[in-house]
Amino acid sequence: MHFQQLTLMVKNLEESIEFYETITELTISNRFKAGPGEIVFLKNGSGETEIELVCMPQMDKFEGKGFFICFITDKLDAMHKFAQNKGLNPSDIRKPDAENRYFYVYDPDGVSVQLKQKL
């Protein structure tokens, strides 16, 4: 068993797409209109990680309090600098033990996104 997909209700689809494409390096695999709204699927290159962004004017939007998503990266320092340069106010890089380093940044809807490096 493995985790397949996460769906997020978003306020501004374009802002969310830009955030996830740049911070997590996911790319659009499918995009379509759905009634008055729009749905976008973003995947990594191998397809094992997928996020669905749903923007529907009539639906409640998720506010990311108390929730976070973790992505593994091998270029933590470069991504931290990138997040700083984009004005995303990332946390400091933390090293809780000899095997892990990470930082957090918030997506446009307040979801805490952790980028983590396994040492």
N, C-alpha and C positions, 0 to 999 in steps of 0.2 A: 504494500500500500504506500502511496505517496500523495503529497498535497499537489493538486492540479492547478487551481485557479483562485484568485481573489477578486471580488467585485467591489468597486467603490462607486458610490453615488457622488458626483462632483458638481460643483457650482459652475465652473468655467472649464469647459472641455479643452480648449486650446492651451490654457495655462497648465492644466494637469498633464496633457500630452507632452508639452515642452519639459516639464519637471521630470517626468519618468523617463523620457528619452535621454535627457542629459545626465541625470544623477544615477540612474540604474542601468543605462545603456540598453534598455528594452526598445524594440522597434515595432511600429504598427504592422500587424499581420492581417487585420480586417477592420473595416470601418463602414458603418451603414446607418441610414436613417431608420428610426423606429417610432412611427407616429410623429408626435410633435418634438421628439428628442433625437438623440444620436448615441450610438454605442461604438466604442473603439476597443479592440483587443491589442495588447502589446505583449510581445514575447521576446525571450532571449534567443540567441542563435540556434541553440539545440532544441528549443521548444518546450523544455521541461518547466520553465517558469512563465506564468501568464497572469497578467492583470487585465481585468475588464473595467473600463471607465464608462459609466452610464450618466448621461446628462439628460434629464427629463424635467421640463419646467414644473410639472404638477407634483413631482415626488419630493418627499423630505430628503434633505441632504445629510449625509453623515458628518458629524463633527468628531474629529479624531482623538478626542480626549480619552486617555487610558488605553490606547491601542498603538502598537507599532509593528512595522514590517522590517525584517532584517535581510540584507543582501550581502553575499560574500564577494569580496573583491581582492585582487592581487595588487592593486595600485591605490591603496588607501591615502597616502600622502598627496598624490596628484589630485584625487577626487576631493580631498579636504580643501586644498588650495582652490580648485575649481569652484566649489560651493562658496568659499569666501569671496572669490572674484565676482560671482553672480549675485552677491548680496543676500545669500540665503541664511546667514548667521548660524553656521554649523557650531555644534558644541566643540570643545577642545577634544583632541584625540586622547582617548583613555586606554590604559593598559592594565586591566584588572589582574592579569596573571602572565606567566611566561609564554602562553600560547595564543593570546588574543589581543588585538587592538581594534578600536572602533570609535566612531563618532555618530552623532545624530543630527538630522536636519528635518525640518517640517515641510510637508507638501502644501500646496495652496489651500487645502481644506483642513489643515491641522493634524494630519496623520504624521506621526513620528516615524521617520525612515532611518534605520541604522545601517551604516556601511561598516562591514567588519572584515578584518584580515586575520586569517589563521596563520600563525608563525610556525 
